[in-house]
Amino acid sequence: MSSHDHVTEQEETNLDFTKSWVNSSKFIFYLSVFCILGGLFGNCLRLYQSRYKGHPDVEIQSSTQYKPEYK
């Protein structure tokens, strides 16, 4: 085995995802950021779709108004 073969094997090991702590931590970081942003966007979209859509027409008794009307 020559030294050239050993260097390329070492470089290949450095580029391997399972062997390199730096590459795997970058991947996990970006994956977690993507998941958090996706969850945040999904929750905002769900809140927007189930928002309050207007004021209902509520009938108020005449005796409980600011100027009550008694019968």
N, CA, C, O and CB atoms as a CASP TS submission, in Angstrom:
PFRMAT TS
TARGET T0000
AUTHOR 0000-0000-0000
METHOD Language model
MODEL 1
PARENT N/A
ATOM      1  N   MET     1       0.853  -1.170   0.000  1.00  0.00           N
ATOM      2  CA  MET     1       0.000   0.000   0.000  1.00  0.00           C
ATOM      3  C   MET     1       0.899   1.233   0.000  1.00  0.00           C
ATOM      4  O   MET     1       1.740   1.384   0.886  1.00  0.00           O
ATOM      5  CB  MET     1      -0.971  -0.002   1.226  1.00  0.00           C
ATOM      6  N   SER     2       0.736   2.091  -0.955  1.00  0.00           N
ATOM      7  CA  SER     2       1.573   3.275  -1.037  1.00  0.00           C
ATOM      8  C   SER     2       0.980   4.406  -0.207  1.00  0.00           C
ATOM      9  O   SER     2      -0.171   4.348   0.225  1.00  0.00           O
ATOM     10  CB  SER     2       1.742   3.713  -2.494  1.00  0.00           C
ATOM     11  N   SER     3       1.789   5.428   0.004  1.00  0.00           N
ATOM     12  CA  SER     3       1.315   6.554   0.806  1.00  0.00           C
ATOM     13  C   SER     3       0.223   7.329   0.083  1.00  0.00           C
ATOM     14  O   SER     3      -0.634   7.951   0.711  1.00  0.00           O
ATOM     15  CB  SER     3       2.473   7.484   1.149  1.00  0.00           C
ATOM     16  N   HIS     4       0.263   7.284  -1.248  1.00  0.00           N
ATOM     17  CA  HIS     4      -0.770   7.980  -2.026  1.00  0.00           C
ATOM     18  C   HIS     4      -2.141   7.340  -1.810  1.00  0.00           C
ATOM     19  O   HIS     4      -3.145   8.041  -1.684  1.00  0.00           O
ATOM     20  CB  HIS     4      -0.413   7.971  -3.528  1.00  0.00           C
ATOM     21  N   ASP     5      -2.180   6.017  -1.768  1.00  0.00           N
ATOM     22  CA  ASP     5      -3.429   5.321  -1.515  1.00  0.00           C
ATOM     23  C   ASP     5      -3.942   5.615  -0.118  1.00  0.00           C
ATOM     24  O   ASP     5      -5.149   5.740   0.093  1.00  0.00           O
ATOM     25  CB  ASP     5      -3.251   3.825  -1.706  1.00  0.00           C
ATOM     26  N   HIS     6      -3.041   5.723   0.822  1.00  0.00           N
ATOM     27  CA  HIS     6      -3.430   6.004   2.207  1.00  0.00           C
ATOM     28  C   HIS     6      -4.018   7.414   2.344  1.00  0.00           C
ATOM     29  O   HIS     6      -4.965   7.622   3.102  1.00  0.00           O
ATOM     30  CB  HIS     6      -2.218   5.844   3.142  1.00  0.00           C
ATOM     31  N   VAL     7      -3.462   8.368   1.618  1.00  0.00           N
ATOM     32  CA  VAL     7      -3.957   9.751   1.672  1.00  0.00           C
ATOM     33  C   VAL     7      -5.357   9.823   1.089  1.00  0.00           C
ATOM     34  O   VAL     7      -6.227  10.469   1.674  1.00  0.00           O
ATOM     35  CB  VAL     7      -3.009  10.710   0.910  1.00  0.00           C
ATOM     36  N   THR     8      -5.595   9.191  -0.024  1.00  0.00           N
ATOM     37  CA  THR     8      -6.925   9.256  -0.622  1.00  0.00           C
ATOM     38  C   THR     8      -7.946   8.537   0.261  1.00  0.00           C
ATOM     39  O   THR     8      -9.103   8.948   0.343  1.00  0.00           O
ATOM     40  CB  THR     8      -6.911   8.640  -2.035  1.00  0.00           C
ATOM     41  N   GLU     9      -7.511   7.466   0.918  1.00  0.00           N
ATOM     42  CA  GLU     9      -8.414   6.774   1.837  1.00  0.00           C
ATOM     43  C   GLU     9      -8.729   7.660   3.052  1.00  0.00           C
ATOM     44  O   GLU     9      -9.858   7.671   3.542  1.00  0.00           O
ATOM     45  CB  GLU     9      -7.792   5.432   2.295  1.00  0.00           C
ATOM     46  N   GLN    10      -7.736   8.389   3.525  1.00  0.00           N
ATOM     47  CA  GLN    10      -7.938   9.304   4.646  1.00  0.00           C
ATOM     48  C   GLN    10      -8.874  10.447   4.240  1.00  0.00           C
ATOM     49  O   GLN    10      -9.760  10.835   5.001  1.00  0.00           O
ATOM     50  CB  GLN    10      -6.584   9.866   5.139  1.00  0.00           C
ATOM     51  N   GLU    11      -8.669  10.975   3.044  1.00  0.00           N
ATOM     52  CA  GLU    11      -9.555  12.038   2.561  1.00  0.00           C
ATOM     53  C   GLU    11     -10.972  11.526   2.392  1.00  0.00           C
ATOM     54  O   GLU    11     -11.933  12.227   2.710  1.00  0.00           O
ATOM     55  CB  GLU    11      -9.043  12.606   1.236  1.00  0.00           C
ATOM     56  N   GLU    12     -11.102  10.317   1.896  1.00  0.00           N
ATOM     57  CA  GLU    12     -12.425   9.724   1.738  1.00  0.00           C
ATOM     58  C   GLU    12     -13.100   9.533   3.088  1.00  0.00           C
ATOM     59  O   GLU    12     -14.308   9.734   3.212  1.00  0.00           O
ATOM     60  CB  GLU    12     -12.327   8.387   1.004  1.00  0.00           C
ATOM     61  N   THR    13     -12.338   9.152   4.091  1.00  0.00           N
ATOM     62  CA  THR    13     -12.880   8.998   5.435  1.00  0.00           C
ATOM     63  C   THR    13     -13.316  10.348   5.995  1.00  0.00           C
ATOM     64  O   THR    13     -14.330  10.435   6.688  1.00  0.00           O
ATOM     65  CB  THR    13     -11.844   8.345   6.361  1.00  0.00           C
ATOM     66  N   ASN    14     -12.558  11.398   5.699  1.00  0.00           N
ATOM     67  CA  ASN    14     -12.920  12.743   6.170  1.00  0.00           C
ATOM     68  C   ASN    14     -14.198  13.236   5.508  1.00  0.00           C
ATOM     69  O   ASN    14     -14.967  13.977   6.121  1.00  0.00           O
ATOM     70  CB  ASN    14     -11.780  13.731   5.897  1.00  0.00           C
ATOM     71  N   LEU    15     -14.431  12.837   4.275  1.00  0.00           N
ATOM     72  CA  LEU    15     -15.621  13.282   3.564  1.00  0.00           C
ATOM     73  C   LEU    15     -16.846  12.440   3.888  1.00  0.00           C
ATOM     74  O   LEU    15     -17.967  12.836   3.568  1.00  0.00           O
ATOM     75  CB  LEU    15     -15.370  13.257   2.083  1.00  0.00           C
ATOM     76  N   ASP    16     -16.654  11.299   4.511  1.00  0.00           N
ATOM     77  CA  ASP    16     -17.771  10.417   4.843  1.00  0.00           C
ATOM     78  C   ASP    16     -18.629  11.051   5.932  1.00  0.00           C
ATOM     79  O   ASP    16     -18.111  11.544   6.934  1.00  0.00           O
ATOM     80  CB  ASP    16     -17.260   9.030   5.297  1.00  0.00           C
ATOM     81  N   PHE    17     -19.936  11.036   5.729  1.00  0.00           N
ATOM     82  CA  PHE    17     -20.860  11.677   6.681  1.00  0.00           C
ATOM     83  C   PHE    17     -20.816  11.012   8.047  1.00  0.00           C
ATOM     84  O   PHE    17     -20.856  11.691   9.073  1.00  0.00           O
ATOM     85  CB  PHE    17     -22.287  11.643   6.141  1.00  0.00           C
ATOM     86  N   THR    18     -20.736   9.703   8.062  1.00  0.00           N
ATOM     87  CA  THR    18     -20.782   8.984   9.342  1.00  0.00           C
ATOM     88  C   THR    18     -19.486   9.098  10.117  1.00  0.00           C
ATOM     89  O   THR    18     -19.477   8.870  11.327  1.00  0.00           O
ATOM     90  CB  THR    18     -21.099   7.527   9.110  1.00  0.00           C
ATOM     91  N   LYS    19     -18.383   9.445   9.454  1.00  0.00           N
ATOM     92  CA  LYS    19     -17.082   9.529  10.123  1.00  0.00           C
ATOM     93  C   LYS    19     -16.722  10.953  10.530  1.00  0.00           C
ATOM     94  O   LYS    19     -15.900  11.149  11.425  1.00  0.00           O
ATOM     95  CB  LYS    19     -16.004   8.976   9.221  1.00  0.00           C
ATOM     96  N   SER    20     -17.324  11.945   9.886  1.00  0.00           N
ATOM     97  CA  SER    20     -16.944  13.335  10.129  1.00  0.00           C
ATOM     98  C   SER    20     -17.940  14.005  11.070  1.00  0.00           C
ATOM     99  O   SER    20     -19.121  14.130  10.745  1.00  0.00           O
ATOM    100  CB  SER    20     -16.857  14.111   8.802  1.00  0.00           C
ATOM    101  N   TRP    21     -17.468  14.430  12.225  1.00  0.00           N
ATOM    102  CA  TRP    21     -18.316  15.095  13.218  1.00  0.00           C
ATOM    103  C   TRP    21     -18.779  16.445  12.715  1.00  0.00           C
ATOM    104  O   TRP    21     -19.913  16.849  12.974  1.00  0.00           O
ATOM    105  CB  TRP    21     -17.571  15.259  14.544  1.00  0.00           C
ATOM    106  N   VAL    22     -17.908  17.157  11.991  1.00  0.00           N
ATOM    107  CA  VAL    22     -18.249  18.500  11.507  1.00  0.00           C
ATOM    108  C   VAL    22     -19.344  18.431  10.459  1.00  0.00           C
ATOM    109  O   VAL    22     -20.304  19.198  10.519  1.00  0.00           O
ATOM    110  CB  VAL    22     -17.011  19.200  10.928  1.00  0.00           C
ATOM    111  N   ASN    23     -19.217  17.528   9.507  1.00  0.00           N
ATOM    112  CA  ASN    23     -20.240  17.424   8.464  1.00  0.00           C
ATOM    113  C   ASN    23     -21.574  16.972   9.040  1.00  0.00           C
ATOM    114  O   ASN    23     -22.625  17.471   8.638  1.00  0.00           O
ATOM    115  CB  ASN    23     -19.790  16.455   7.372  1.00  0.00           C
ATOM    116  N   SER    24     -21.540  16.041   9.969  1.00  0.00           N
ATOM    117  CA  SER    24     -22.799  15.558  10.522  1.00  0.00           C
ATOM    118  C   SER    24     -23.448  16.617  11.408  1.00  0.00           C
ATOM    119  O   SER    24     -24.674  16.722  11.429  1.00  0.00           O
ATOM    120  CB  SER    24     -22.573  14.270  11.317  1.00  0.00           C
ATOM    121  N   SER    25     -22.665  17.399  12.135  1.00  0.00           N
ATOM    122  CA  SER    25     -23.265  18.431  12.982  1.00  0.00           C
ATOM    123  C   SER    25     -23.855  19.557  12.144  1.00  0.00           C
ATOM    124  O   SER    25     -24.883  20.125  12.513  1.00  0.00           O
ATOM    125  CB  SER    25     -22.227  18.994  13.955  1.00  0.00           C
ATOM    126  N   LYS    26     -23.217  19.891  11.014  1.00  0.00           N
ATOM    127  CA  LYS    26     -23.799  20.894  10.114  1.00  0.00           C
ATOM    128  C   LYS    26     -25.122  20.398   9.549  1.00  0.00           C
ATOM    129  O   LYS    26     -26.100  21.144   9.485  1.00  0.00           O
ATOM    130  CB  LYS    26     -22.824  21.229   8.967  1.00  0.00           C
ATOM    131  N   PHE    27     -25.143  19.145   9.143  1.00  0.00           N
ATOM    132  CA  PHE    27     -26.370  18.571   8.588  1.00  0.00           C
ATOM    133  C   PHE    27     -27.481  18.564   9.627  1.00  0.00           C
ATOM    134  O   PHE    27     -28.613  18.940   9.324  1.00  0.00           O
ATOM    135  CB  PHE    27     -26.116  17.146   8.078  1.00  0.00           C
ATOM    136  N   ILE    28     -27.175  18.147  10.834  1.00  0.00           N
ATOM    137  CA  ILE    28     -28.187  18.106  11.899  1.00  0.00           C
ATOM    138  C   ILE    28     -28.651  19.512  12.246  1.00  0.00           C
ATOM    139  O   ILE    28     -29.836  19.714  12.511  1.00  0.00           O
ATOM    140  CB  ILE    28     -27.629  17.407  13.157  1.00  0.00           C
ATOM    141  N   PHE    29     -27.748  20.489  12.249  1.00  0.00           N
ATOM    142  CA  PHE    29     -28.127  21.873  12.527  1.00  0.00           C
ATOM    143  C   PHE    29     -29.107  22.396  11.476  1.00  0.00           C
ATOM    144  O   PHE    29     -30.159  22.939  11.812  1.00  0.00           O
ATOM    145  CB  PHE    29     -26.882  22.766  12.579  1.00  0.00           C
ATOM    146  N   TYR    30     -28.749  22.228  10.197  1.00  0.00           N
ATOM    147  CA  TYR    30     -29.630  22.734   9.139  1.00  0.00           C
ATOM    148  C   TYR    30     -30.950  21.969   9.089  1.00  0.00           C
ATOM    149  O   TYR    30     -31.992  22.553   8.792  1.00  0.00           O
ATOM    150  CB  TYR    30     -28.930  22.647   7.784  1.00  0.00           C
ATOM    151  N   LEU    31     -30.915  20.684   9.371  1.00  0.00           N
ATOM    152  CA  LEU    31     -32.147  19.901   9.418  1.00  0.00           C
ATOM    153  C   LEU    31     -33.054  20.380  10.541  1.00  0.00           C
ATOM    154  O   LEU    31     -34.266  20.490  10.353  1.00  0.00           O
ATOM    155  CB  LEU    31     -31.831  18.416   9.595  1.00  0.00           C
ATOM    156  N   SER    32     -32.483  20.666  11.710  1.00  0.00           N
ATOM    157  CA  SER    32     -33.304  21.139  12.825  1.00  0.00           C
ATOM    158  C   SER    32     -33.857  22.540  12.548  1.00  0.00           C
ATOM    159  O   SER    32     -35.002  22.827  12.898  1.00  0.00           O
ATOM    160  CB  SER    32     -32.485  21.142  14.126  1.00  0.00           C
ATOM    161  N   VAL    33     -33.065  23.410  11.927  1.00  0.00           N
ATOM    162  CA  VAL    33     -33.561  24.752  11.576  1.00  0.00           C
ATOM    163  C   VAL    33     -34.706  24.637  10.576  1.00  0.00           C
ATOM    164  O   VAL    33     -35.711  25.336  10.704  1.00  0.00           O
ATOM    165  CB  VAL    33     -32.418  25.631  10.990  1.00  0.00           C
ATOM    166  N   PHE    34     -34.564  23.769   9.587  1.00  0.00           N
ATOM    167  CA  PHE    34     -35.620  23.575   8.593  1.00  0.00           C
ATOM    168  C   PHE    34     -36.892  23.036   9.244  1.00  0.00           C
ATOM    169  O   PHE    34     -37.994  23.482   8.922  1.00  0.00           O
ATOM    170  CB  PHE    34     -35.146  22.619   7.488  1.00  0.00           C
ATOM    171  N   CYS    35     -36.743  22.081  10.155  1.00  0.00           N
ATOM    172  CA  CYS    35     -37.923  21.521  10.821  1.00  0.00           C
ATOM    173  C   CYS    35     -38.618  22.547  11.707  1.00  0.00           C
ATOM    174  O   CYS    35     -39.847  22.602  11.737  1.00  0.00           O
ATOM    175  CB  CYS    35     -37.532  20.310  11.652  1.00  0.00           C
ATOM    176  N   ILE    36     -37.854  23.353  12.423  1.00  0.00           N
ATOM    177  CA  ILE    36     -38.447  24.387  13.278  1.00  0.00           C
ATOM    178  C   ILE    36     -39.174  25.427  12.436  1.00  0.00           C
ATOM    179  O   ILE    36     -40.293  25.820  12.766  1.00  0.00           O
ATOM    180  CB  ILE    36     -37.365  25.066  14.140  1.00  0.00           C
ATOM    181  N   LEU    37     -38.547  25.876  11.349  1.00  0.00           N
ATOM    182  CA  LEU    37     -39.210  26.858  10.485  1.00  0.00           C
ATOM    183  C   LEU    37     -40.442  26.274   9.807  1.00  0.00           C
ATOM    184  O   LEU    37     -41.445  26.970   9.645  1.00  0.00           O
ATOM    185  CB  LEU    37     -38.240  27.372   9.430  1.00  0.00           C
ATOM    186  N   GLY    38     -40.382  25.020   9.411  1.00  0.00           N
ATOM    187  CA  GLY    38     -41.554  24.374   8.810  1.00  0.00           C
ATOM    188  C   GLY    38     -42.695  24.246   9.796  1.00  0.00           C
ATOM    189  O   GLY    38     -43.851  24.483   9.444  1.00  0.00           O
ATOM    190  N   GLY    39     -42.384  23.875  11.026  1.00  0.00           N
ATOM    191  CA  GLY    39     -43.417  23.784  12.058  1.00  0.00           C
ATOM    192  C   GLY    39     -44.017  25.137  12.383  1.00  0.00           C
ATOM    193  O   GLY    39     -45.227  25.257  12.570  1.00  0.00           O
ATOM    194  N   LEU    40     -43.172  26.158  12.451  1.00  0.00           N
ATOM    195  CA  LEU    40     -43.651  27.515  12.722  1.00  0.00           C
ATOM    196  C   LEU    40     -44.573  27.995  11.604  1.00  0.00           C
ATOM    197  O   LEU    40     -45.628  28.570  11.870  1.00  0.00           O
ATOM    198  CB  LEU    40     -42.464  28.484  12.886  1.00  0.00           C
ATOM    199  N   PHE    41     -44.179  27.763  10.372  1.00  0.00           N
ATOM    200  CA  PHE    41     -45.015  28.170   9.235  1.00  0.00           C
ATOM    201  C   PHE    41     -46.333  27.400   9.225  1.00  0.00           C
ATOM    202  O   PHE    41     -47.385  27.978   8.956  1.00  0.00           O
ATOM    203  CB  PHE    41     -44.265  27.949   7.909  1.00  0.00           C
ATOM    204  N   GLY    42     -46.282  26.108   9.514  1.00  0.00           N
ATOM    205  CA  GLY    42     -47.498  25.300   9.542  1.00  0.00           C
ATOM    206  C   GLY    42     -48.461  25.741  10.628  1.00  0.00           C
ATOM    207  O   GLY    42     -49.670  25.794  10.404  1.00  0.00           O
ATOM    208  N   ASN    43     -47.934  26.058  11.806  1.00  0.00           N
ATOM    209  CA  ASN    43     -48.798  26.530  12.888  1.00  0.00           C
ATOM    210  C   ASN    43     -49.401  27.895  12.575  1.00  0.00           C
ATOM    211  O   ASN    43     -50.572  28.140  12.867  1.00  0.00           O
ATOM    212  CB  ASN    43     -48.017  26.600  14.194  1.00  0.00           C
ATOM    213  N   CYS    44     -48.611  28.777  11.986  1.00  0.00           N
ATOM    214  CA  CYS    44     -49.150  30.093  11.602  1.00  0.00           C
ATOM    215  C   CYS    44     -50.241  29.947  10.551  1.00  0.00           C
ATOM    216  O   CYS    44     -51.256  30.642  10.601  1.00  0.00           O
ATOM    217  CB  CYS    44     -48.028  31.005  11.068  1.00  0.00           C
ATOM    218  N   LEU    45     -50.031  29.044   9.602  1.00  0.00           N
ATOM    219  CA  LEU    45     -51.045  28.818   8.571  1.00  0.00           C
ATOM    220  C   LEU    45     -52.322  28.251   9.175  1.00  0.00           C
ATOM    221  O   LEU    45     -53.419  28.658   8.793  1.00  0.00           O
ATOM    222  CB  LEU    45     -50.511  27.872   7.491  1.00  0.00           C
ATOM    223  N   ARG    46     -52.194  27.320  10.109  1.00  0.00           N
ATOM    224  CA  ARG    46     -53.380  26.742  10.757  1.00  0.00           C
ATOM    225  C   ARG    46     -54.121  27.800  11.576  1.00  0.00           C
ATOM    226  O   ARG    46     -55.351  27.840  11.557  1.00  0.00           O
ATOM    227  CB  ARG    46     -52.979  25.556  11.662  1.00  0.00           C
ATOM    228  N   LEU    47     -53.391  28.653  12.293  1.00  0.00           N
ATOM    229  CA  LEU    47     -54.039  29.733  13.040  1.00  0.00           C
ATOM    230  C   LEU    47     -54.746  30.707  12.104  1.00  0.00           C
ATOM    231  O   LEU    47     -55.835  31.188  12.419  1.00  0.00           O
ATOM    232  CB  LEU    47     -53.013  30.480  13.893  1.00  0.00           C
ATOM    233  N   TYR    48     -54.134  31.003  10.952  1.00  0.00           N
ATOM    234  CA  TYR    48     -54.760  31.909  10.000  1.00  0.00           C
ATOM    235  C   TYR    48     -56.035  31.307   9.422  1.00  0.00           C
ATOM    236  O   TYR    48     -57.023  32.019   9.241  1.00  0.00           O
ATOM    237  CB  TYR    48     -53.787  32.252   8.880  1.00  0.00           C
ATOM    238  N   GLN    49     -56.029  30.024   9.133  1.00  0.00           N
ATOM    239  CA  GLN    49     -57.203  29.392   8.551  1.00  0.00           C
ATOM    240  C   GLN    49     -58.341  29.256   9.547  1.00  0.00           C
ATOM    241  O   GLN    49     -59.501  29.197   9.140  1.00  0.00           O
ATOM    242  CB  GLN    49     -56.842  28.039   8.008  1.00  0.00           C
ATOM    243  N   SER    50     -58.047  29.204  10.837  1.00  0.00           N
ATOM    244  CA  SER    50     -59.117  29.066  11.833  1.00  0.00           C
ATOM    245  C   SER    50     -59.336  30.375  12.588  1.00  0.00           C
ATOM    246  O   SER    50     -59.739  30.366  13.751  1.00  0.00           O
ATOM    247  CB  SER    50     -58.785  27.936  12.823  1.00  0.00           C
ATOM    248  N   ARG    51     -59.073  31.491  11.929  1.00  0.00           N
ATOM    249  CA  ARG    51     -59.216  32.797  12.583  1.00  0.00           C
ATOM    250  C   ARG    51     -60.694  33.149  12.794  1.00  0.00           C
ATOM    251  O   ARG    51     -61.581  32.509  12.231  1.00  0.00           O
ATOM    252  CB  ARG    51     -58.525  33.895  11.746  1.00  0.00           C
ATOM    253  N   TYR    52     -60.937  34.155  13.597  1.00  0.00           N
ATOM    254  CA  TYR    52     -62.287  34.634  13.873  1.00  0.00           C
ATOM    255  C   TYR    52     -62.784  35.394  12.656  1.00  0.00           C
ATOM    256  O   TYR    52     -62.123  36.333  12.212  1.00  0.00           O
ATOM    257  CB  TYR    52     -62.324  35.532  15.148  1.00  0.00           C
ATOM    258  N   LYS    53     -63.919  35.019  12.110  1.00  0.00           N
ATOM    259  CA  LYS    53     -64.384  35.554  10.838  1.00  0.00           C
ATOM    260  C   LYS    53     -65.628  36.420  10.989  1.00  0.00           C
ATOM    261  O   LYS    53     -66.639  36.156  10.338  1.00  0.00           O
ATOM    262  CB  LYS    53     -64.665  34.427   9.882  1.00  0.00           C
ATOM    263  N   GLY    54     -65.578  37.425  11.813  1.00  0.00           N
ATOM    264  CA  GLY    54     -66.678  38.365  11.888  1.00  0.00           C
ATOM    265  C   GLY    54     -67.381  38.360  13.222  1.00  0.00           C
ATOM    266  O   GLY    54     -67.131  37.517  14.083  1.00  0.00           O
ATOM    267  N   HIS    55     -68.241  39.295  13.364  1.00  0.00           N
ATOM    268  CA  HIS    55     -68.995  39.454  14.603  1.00  0.00           C
ATOM    269  C   HIS    55     -70.396  38.877  14.423  1.00  0.00           C
ATOM    270  O   HIS    55     -71.092  39.237  13.474  1.00  0.00           O
ATOM    271  CB  HIS    55     -69.066  40.945  15.021  1.00  0.00           C
ATOM    272  N   PRO    56     -70.808  38.008  15.300  1.00  0.00           N
ATOM    273  CA  PRO    56     -72.162  37.460  15.181  1.00  0.00           C
ATOM    274  C   PRO    56     -73.195  38.513  15.593  1.00  0.00           C
ATOM    275  O   PRO    56     -72.904  39.411  16.384  1.00  0.00           O
ATOM    276  CB  PRO    56     -72.314  36.183  16.050  1.00  0.00           C
ATOM    277  N   ASP    57     -74.380  38.388  15.055  1.00  0.00           N
ATOM    278  CA  ASP    57     -75.465  39.301  15.388  1.00  0.00           C
ATOM    279  C   ASP    57     -76.134  38.781  16.664  1.00  0.00           C
ATOM    280  O   ASP    57     -76.968  37.876  16.627  1.00  0.00           O
ATOM    281  CB  ASP    57     -76.499  39.425  14.202  1.00  0.00           C
ATOM    282  N   VAL    58     -75.743  39.382  17.789  1.00  0.00           N
ATOM    283  CA  VAL    58     -76.240  38.942  19.087  1.00  0.00           C
ATOM    284  C   VAL    58     -77.371  39.865  19.516  1.00  0.00           C
ATOM    285  O   VAL    58     -77.242  41.088  19.463  1.00  0.00           O
ATOM    286  CB  VAL    58     -75.102  38.926  20.151  1.00  0.00           C
ATOM    287  N   GLU    59     -78.462  39.280  19.932  1.00  0.00           N
ATOM    288  CA  GLU    59     -79.598  40.077  20.396  1.00  0.00           C
ATOM    289  C   GLU    59     -79.429  40.356  21.891  1.00  0.00           C
ATOM    290  O   GLU    59     -79.308  39.430  22.694  1.00  0.00           O
ATOM    291  CB  GLU    59     -80.954  39.344  20.114  1.00  0.00           C
ATOM    292  N   ILE    60     -79.422  41.632  22.253  1.00  0.00           N
ATOM    293  CA  ILE    60     -79.219  42.043  23.641  1.00  0.00           C
ATOM    294  C   ILE    60     -80.565  42.409  24.249  1.00  0.00           C
ATOM    295  O   ILE    60     -81.377  43.084  23.617  1.00  0.00           O
ATOM    296  CB  ILE    60     -78.226  43.239  23.736  1.00  0.00           C
ATOM    297  N   GLN    61     -80.794  41.964  25.464  1.00  0.00           N
ATOM    298  CA  GLN    61     -82.048  42.296  26.137  1.00  0.00           C
ATOM    299  C   GLN    61     -82.128  43.796  26.374  1.00  0.00           C
ATOM    300  O   GLN    61     -81.128  44.444  26.686  1.00  0.00           O
ATOM    301  CB  GLN    61     -82.175  41.532  27.471  1.00  0.00           C
ATOM    302  N   SER    62     -83.311  44.330  26.225  1.00  0.00           N
ATOM    303  CA  SER    62     -83.480  45.783  26.362  1.00  0.00           C
ATOM    304  C   SER    62     -83.268  46.242  27.799  1.00  0.00           C
ATOM    305  O   SER    62     -82.930  47.407  28.011  1.00  0.00           O
ATOM    306  CB  SER    62     -84.869  46.201  25.888  1.00  0.00           C
ATOM    307  N   SER    63     -83.451  45.383  28.788  1.00  0.00           N
ATOM    308  CA  SER    63     -83.277  45.800  30.177  1.00  0.00           C
ATOM    309  C   SER    63     -81.807  45.843  30.605  1.00  0.00           C
ATOM    310  O   SER    63     -81.510  46.351  31.686  1.00  0.00           O
ATOM    311  CB  SER    63     -84.042  44.867  31.086  1.00  0.00           C
ATOM    312  N   THR    64     -80.880  45.326  29.793  1.00  0.00           N
ATOM    313  CA  THR    64     -79.456  45.341  30.156  1.00  0.00           C
ATOM    314  C   THR    64     -78.650  46.339  29.365  1.00  0.00           C
ATOM    315  O   THR    64     -77.424  46.350  29.471  1.00  0.00           O
ATOM    316  CB  THR    64     -78.865  43.983  29.968  1.00  0.00           C
ATOM    317  N   GLN    65     -79.300  47.188  28.565  1.00  0.00           N
ATOM    318  CA  GLN    65     -78.586  48.192  27.779  1.00  0.00           C
ATOM    319  C   GLN    65     -78.178  49.357  28.678  1.00  0.00           C
ATOM    320  O   GLN    65     -78.568  49.432  29.843  1.00  0.00           O
ATOM    321  CB  GLN    65     -79.460  48.694  26.599  1.00  0.00           C
ATOM    322  N   TYR    66     -77.372  50.276  28.100  1.00  0.00           N
ATOM    323  CA  TYR    66     -76.890  51.437  28.853  1.00  0.00           C
ATOM    324  C   TYR    66     -78.071  52.287  29.324  1.00  0.00           C
ATOM    325  O   TYR    66     -78.101  52.749  30.465  1.00  0.00           O
ATOM    326  CB  TYR    66     -75.923  52.288  27.990  1.00  0.00           C
ATOM    327  N   LYS    67     -79.035  52.486  28.436  1.00  0.00           N
ATOM    328  CA  LYS    67     -80.291  53.153  28.814  1.00  0.00           C
ATOM    329  C   LYS    67     -81.387  52.091  28.731  1.00  0.00           C
ATOM    330  O   LYS    67     -81.984  51.914  27.669  1.00  0.00           O
ATOM    331  CB  LYS    67     -80.613  54.409  27.871  1.00  0.00           C
ATOM    332  N   PRO    68     -81.658  51.399  29.801  1.00  0.00           N
ATOM    333  CA  PRO    68     -82.612  50.280  29.748  1.00  0.00           C
ATOM    334  C   PRO    68     -84.030  50.730  29.442  1.00  0.00           C
ATOM    335  O   PRO    68     -84.447  51.837  29.786  1.00  0.00           O
ATOM    336  CB  PRO    68     -82.601  49.527  31.060  1.00  0.00           C
ATOM    337  N   GLU    69     -84.738  49.860  28.802  1.00  0.00           N
ATOM    338  CA  GLU    69     -86.157  50.083  28.504  1.00  0.00           C
ATOM    339  C   GLU    69     -86.949  49.046  29.281  1.00  0.00           C
ATOM    340  O   GLU    69     -86.858  47.845  29.024  1.00  0.00           O
ATOM    341  CB  GLU    69     -86.457  49.991  26.955  1.00  0.00           C
ATOM    342  N   TYR    70     -87.713  49.528  30.218  1.00  0.00           N
ATOM    343  CA  TYR    70     -88.511  48.613  31.041  1.00  0.00           C
ATOM    344  C   TYR    70     -89.904  48.495  30.463  1.00  0.00           C
ATOM    345  O   TYR    70     -90.417  49.437  29.861  1.00  0.00           O
ATOM    346  CB  TYR    70     -88.577  49.094  32.509  1.00  0.00           C
ATOM    347  N   LYS    71     -90.503  47.356  30.643  1.00  0.00           N
ATOM    348  CA  LYS    71     -91.846  47.129  30.139  1.00  0.00           C
ATOM    349  C   LYS    71     -92.871  47.513  31.152  1.00  0.00           C
ATOM    350  O   LYS    71     -94.068  47.388  30.897  1.00  0.00           O
ATOM    351  CB  LYS    71     -92.034  45.699  29.741  1.00  0.00           C
TER
END
